[in-house]
């Protein structure tokens, strides 16, 4: 089998997911935001969409958390703010997701809410309302890191943002 044929076979499922996500976005009102997790072999795939880059990144954080925990009963104990500047929107997505994973792993803190604002330099400011992970109901494997495979963060032709990231668990 040729390498171009193997490449097409590996990327077909991601393309199908992107096409389905585009169909979902078409049915949404212009201000709608959302996220979902998509089955992915031994990993967690998070897809998010929103009218702005910043709200799309915040939806991706919520999608990540929803992929392994229920935080409705958890009370935020602290707020953490972090500024990110990156070379691309995909790099910003990875940086934001990596920050959530770091807080979970190093501090035992889980976001119950995330706010992402634009930073003057073109980056973003991430504000996390954090609770102790012991207050969350853990429903899946904890995230270990962001994969760069099939990474996406960009606006569509209508200017609505969507992003997709695979999380190693």
Secondary structure, 3 states (H helix, E strand, C coil): CCHHHHHHHHHHHHHHHHHHHHHHHHHCCCCCCEEEEEEECCEEEEEEEECCHHHHHHHHHHHHHHCCEECCCCCCCEEEEEEECCCCHHHHHHHHHHHHHHHHHHHCEEEEEEEEEECCCCCEEEEEEEEEHHHCEECCCCCCEEEEEEEEEEECCCCCEEEEEEEEC
